[in-house]
Amino acid sequence: MPLSKDSQRTYALVSLGCPKNLVDSERMAGLLQQDGYQMVFEADGADLVIINTCGFIGDARTESYGAIEEMLQLKQRGRLGKIIVAGCLVERDREELLRRYPEIDLLVGVFARDDIASTVTMLEKSDMSEAAPLSRRALFRPACSPPLPDGGRRRITLPHLAYLKIAEGCNRLCSFCSIPRMRGPYASKSIEQVVAEAEELAADGVRELVLVAQDTTFHGLDTHGRPMLAKLLRRLEDVKGIAWIRLMYLYPAHITDELIEAVAGGSKVLPYLDLPLQHINDEVLRRMRRQISRDETERLLDRLRGRIDSLVLRTTLMTGFPGETEAQFEELLDFVKRRRFERLGVFAFCNEPGTPSEELDGRVPEEVKQARRDRLMAAQQEIAFAWNASQVGKRRDVLIDRCISAEENAYVGRGHADAPEVDGQIYVTGEGLAPGQIVSCEVVAVEGYDLIGVRL
């Protein structure tokens, strides 16, 4: 019997990991909604829960395991019906998951996502035994090209914000990364498919599109033999209702002059580029299999800064990769101080079983990896705070995300420099504001990584 008190079946959704995973979660939610299910925001009392997991690094897997264990406790107390575990961790550790958690009702792989409604119906009609073989308790599909469509989503982001996945999988063979193993080879969506999904999102009230993929600059290379991101951006510029287009996960090797011009000359594409560089020392880059040199990176940064006005650059770096010497780290630190990225994140290397880096010698002690990370972040904090201070007195367009005090006309939003979830915010005061509006503000103060503005 269903746990819900009325006849409508209910489900809860736990979405973990990156924005690409979030898109998958929203697609599954949309399919369940079409099948008559109602989303609830607490798993306690729901007929089923879907946990869309991340398996990228150890910390992400720990978070996924924790979410599974929390749901299993609810089930054991009779407060939750079925448990479906989906996503990257399922692709990575399918046998281990059922061995470790035999109470899981079903595993759903990344590429079986669109079978979620029929899967749930099957579960309702069966009394699956914990002793059933994996073949009966898991649903997997091979990676496909073209990739699965992402229309018909039930979005769980802010109403005016949406992530738009332009491709699936990855062809990069970075020695530290397990993504190709979980997500398969790179498969670009067609420009027509991406535009159609953007139009659907715009009709649903979206103002800001955040374009994501494992490697956005690779878009089109698998289908056309050349990068097609610039052409895609020009098409997206014509989508009515969309005001901002933000680019994330741009692998540096395929940033072309055409793409730079599309960003510099676009009316909707924000001058914000997310370039995960990982390192700058040539030997470390070689061991990482990044297929780019320091000289090529430096020349690319010069081109970007020289041709895109008001450009904000975000990057991510890694400390303690096997073999990284103190001198190589100092080279990276000097690079950060000199290049002055407006936005920067740092991760200490985490060994991923089954990746080529597992076989590399020269392991860096954990305390050294973390100390180097801390030194990079301390240097970056000075850079970020100085950049924020330079914004005082300037006018900035701000997309209002939410109201924090109607009585005080206080809101919080983001400017072009602020990607959702990963960057700072702008606190704004002004009358007549509402989420989803883009308003002109003057920056009047700084609060750590955030700015304070007044509507003009």
N, C-alpha and C positions, 0 to 999 in steps of 0.2 A: 504494500500500500504506500502511496506517496506520503511524504512528511508534510507537504503543504496542506493547509486547512481547506482550501477551495479546490476546484477541479483543475485550475491552471497549474501546470508543472513549473517548478522553479529551479534555477541553477545559479550558482555563484561562480565567479571567474577570478582566478589568481594569475596575473600576468607578470612574469619576471623577465629580467634581461633587457635587451636593447630595443630601440624603436622598431626594428624589423620584426622582432618577436611580437611587439605590441600590435602591429598590423595584422599578424596572423591571429592574435587573440580577438581582435575586433571582427575579423572575417568569420571566425567560428561563432562569435556572439550573434552576428547578423544572421547566420544560417539557422541557429537555434531559435532566434526570434521569428523568422519566417515559418518555422515548424511549430509555433505556438508556445514556446517556452518564455517565461518571464524572468529577466535577470533580477536577482536580489543582491544586496551589497554585503550581506553577512552570510557565511556558509552555515552557521548554526540554524538548523531548521530547513535547509534547502534539500530538494530531491537529489541533486547531484552537484558536484563541484568539478570544474576543469582547472587543472594546474598546468599552465603553459610554462615550461621550465627553460632555464638557461644552463648550458653545459660548458661555457667558454673557458672559464678559469676556475681554480679551486674555490675561491670565495663565492663565486656564483653557484657552483654545485652545492656548496654548504647551505646557501640560502634556499636552494630548491629542495634539498633534503629536509630542511627545517619546515618548509611549507607543507610538504607531504606528511611529515610526522604530526604536525598540528591538525591537519584534516583527518588523519587516521584516528587521532584521539577523539575527535567529535563523532566519528563513525562508531567507534567502540562504545561510546556512551549513548548511542541511539539517537544522536542529534543531527545526523547527516546520512543521506542515502548513498548513492554510488560515487566513487572517486575515479576520475579519468585523469591520467597524467599524459601530457603531450609535450611536444617541442624538442629542443636540441639535446637535452639530457637523455631523452628517450632514444634518440638516434645513436647517442654515444654509448649508453650503458643499459641497453634493453634487458639483457638477461640478469644483470646485477640488480636492477631495480625490483624485479619480481622476486628474486631470491631474498633481497633485503626487506622488501615490503610485500609479502604475499597477499595482504588484504586489499591491495590496489585492484580495482575491478577491470581496468583496461588501460593499455598503453596505446597512444596514437602518435605515429611518427610525423615529422614535419610535413611530408608530402601527402599524407593522408588527411590533412586538415579539413578538406572540403567534404569528407565523409562523416563529419561529426554528427550531423542530424540522424543519419541512418544508423550510426554507431550507437547513439543514445537509445534509439528505438529498439535496437537489438538487445541492449542491456536490460531494458524494461521488461522484455519478453523472456529473458533467460535468467536462470539462477546459477551464475557462473561459479564454479567451485574453485577454491584457491589452489587445488591440485591440478586444475586444467593445464594442458601444455601451453607453452608460449604462443604457438600458432593460433590458439583459440582465444588468447587473452591479449593479443597485440595486433594492431593494424598498421601496416607499412605500405608505402608506395615508392617506386623509384623516383629519383629526381627527374623532372620533366622540363622540356623546352618546346614551346615557350612556357614560361613559368605560370603558375596558377593565377587566376584573376583575383583582384582584391576589392572588387565592387561589392555593394550590398553589405557594407560593414555596419555594425552597431558600435559607434565610436564611444570610447571612454576617456578621451582627452577633453580639454576645454572645447566648447562648441565652435569657437572660431579658429581652432588649430587642428591640423591633421598632418600625420606623416604619410608620405606617398612613396611606396617602394617601387623603384624603377627596374629592379633586376633581382634575381635570386642567385645564391651560390657565389663561388669565387674560384678564379683560376690561378691566383697567386699562391705560391708555395713557400711563404715565409716560414722559417724553420721553427718558430715558436708557436704557430697557430694551428688549431684543430678545426677551424671553421669549414674548410673544404670537405673534411671527413663527415661533418654533420649536415652540411647544407648543399653538398654536391658542387658540380662545376658551374661556372658562370652562365646565366641565361638571361638575356635582356628581354624586357617587355618591348613590344613594338611602340613606336611613338603614338600611334593611334590609340592603343590600349591605355597608355599613361594619360593621354589627353582626355579620353572618355572618363577615366576614374577621377581626374582632376575636376572635370565638369560636374560630375555627380557630387563631389565633395563641396564644390562651390555652391551648388543648389541647396546643399544642406547647411549653408551658413558659414563655411570656412573662409577665413580671410588670409591666413598664413599657411602655406604649404612648405613642409620640410622634406626635401628630397633625400631619400636614403637608399643605400644598397651596401653590400660589403665593400664595393669599390665603385663609386659613382662615375668616375672618369673612364672606366672600362666599357661603359654602356655603348652598345653598337659594334664593338670590335668582334664579337662572336657572330653577329648576324650580318654586318655590312663590311667587315674587314677594316673599319676605321671608327674612331670615336664619334658618337652621334649626340653627345650631351648638349653641345652648343645648339644644334638644330632643335632638339627637344625643348630647350629653354625658350627659343624663339616662338615655338608653338604654344607653350604654356603662357607666355606673355599675353596671348589673345583670349585667355579664358576669363570670361566676365565674372566679377565678384571676387576674384583672387587679387589681393593687394601686395602681398609679400611672398617671395619664393626664396627659400634658404637652402643652401647646399651643404651637405654633410658628407664625411667619409670620402674625400677626394684623394685618391692615391696620386702622388706627385708626378709619376712617370708619364701620364697621358694628359697633362694639362696643356692644351694646345693654344696657339695664338687666337684661333677662332673662339675657343671657350673664354679666354680672357676678354675678348671684345664683347662677347655676349653678356658677360657680367658687367663690364665697364659701361656698355651702352644700353643695357636693359632698363626699363622703367619700373619693373617689379622685382627683378633679381637683386637681392641685397648684396652690398659690398662686404660680405662675410664669407670666408672660406675656411673649412675645417680640413686641415692637411695632417693626417697622422704621420709624422716623420720617424718616430721611434728612436733615432740616434743620428749622429752626424759624422762620427769617425768612420773612415772607409773600411777598416778591418772589421769593426763591429757590424757595419752594414752588410759586408760580405758574408759574415757568419749568420746573420739574420736572413740572408737571401732576399734582400730588399730590391736588388736590381737597379739601384741608383747610387750615385756617388755624392760625396760632399760638394764637389765643384758644380755638379748638375743642380743640386738642391740650392746652393747659394745663387746661381744664375737665375733659377726659377723665382726665388724670393725677390730678387732685384726687379725682374720683369713684372711681377704682380704689384709690388709697391709703386713701381714707376708708372703703371698704366691704369690702376683702379683707384679712383678718388675715395678718400675716407675708408680705406680698406681695413677691416678687422680680421686678423688671422688667429685661428685656434690650431693648436697642435697637441699631440700626445707623445710622450717620450717614455723610454724604459731605462731603468738603471739596473745594474748587476747582471746583465746578460752574460752567459758563460764566456770567460776569457776577457771581460772588460777590465782593463787595468786602471790604476788611479790616474795615469796620464790621459787615457782615453776619456775617462769621466771628466777630468778637468777641461778637456777640449769641448765636451758637450756643455759644461757649465759656462764656459767662455762664450760659446755660440749663443746660448740663451740670453746672456747679459747683453750681447752685442746686437742681436736681432730683435729683441724686445717684442715678443709676441703679446698681443693684447690678452689672449686667452691661452691657457696652457694647463695640461694635466700630466701627472707623472705616475707611473706604475713601477713597482719593483718587480723584476722578473719572477715569474712563477712557472716552475717546470710543469709541462703538460705531457702526461704519459702518451706515448705513441707518436709524438712529434719528433722531427729530426734533431731539435735542440737537446732532446733527452740524451743523445749520444755524444754531445760535445764535452770536451774537458774544460778545465779552468773554472770550476764552480766558485762563485763568489759567496762568501759567508752571508747569512741572512742579515746579521747586524750591519754589515757593510752596505748591502743593497739598500736597506732602509735608511741608513745614515746619508747615503748619496741622494736618495729620493728627498729626504728632508732638506738637504742643502739646495737642491734644485727648486723646491717649492718655496723656500725662504727667499731665494733670489727672485723668483717669479712674483711673489707677493709684493716686493718693492716695486717691480715693474708695473704690476696691475694697479697698485694704489696710486702710483705717479700718473698713469694714464687716466684713471678716474679723476684725479685732481685737475688734470688738463681739460676736462669736460665742463667744469664749472663755468657758467656764463654763456655756454653754447646752447643753441636751439636743437632739439632732437624730436623727431617723430616717435611717438610711443603708442604701441598697441596695448590697450587696456585689457588685462587678464581677469581681474576680479576686484570687487569692492571690499575694502577692509573696514570701513566705517562710514555708513551713509550719513550719520549725524555730522561728521567732520569733513564730509566730501573727500575722503581719503581712499585712494585706489593704488593698485600695484600693477605694473605692466613691464614691457620690455621694449628696448630700442633695437636698431639693426645689429648692434654688437652683442645681443643677448639671445642665444639659442635656449629653447625651453629645457628646463631641468639641469642643465650643465653650466650655465653662466649666471651672472648677477641679474638684478632687477632694478627697476626705476619706480620709486614711490612718488605718486603724483597727487597733488591736491587741485581741486577745481570743481566747479558746478556743472551739472548736466552731463556727467560722464557715465559711460556704460561699458561693460565688457564687450569686446569686439570692435570698439571704436579705435581709430587711429587719430591721435590728437597731437598738436604741436605744443611742446613744453620748453621751458628754460630750465636748465640744470642749475640748481642753486646751492647744493651741498653734496657731500660724500659721506656715506656710512659704510666703512669697510669696503667690501666688494660691490656694494650697491650705490645707486645714485638717488638723489632726491630732486624732484622737479616740480614746477608750478605751471599749470596750463596757461598758455598765452591767449 
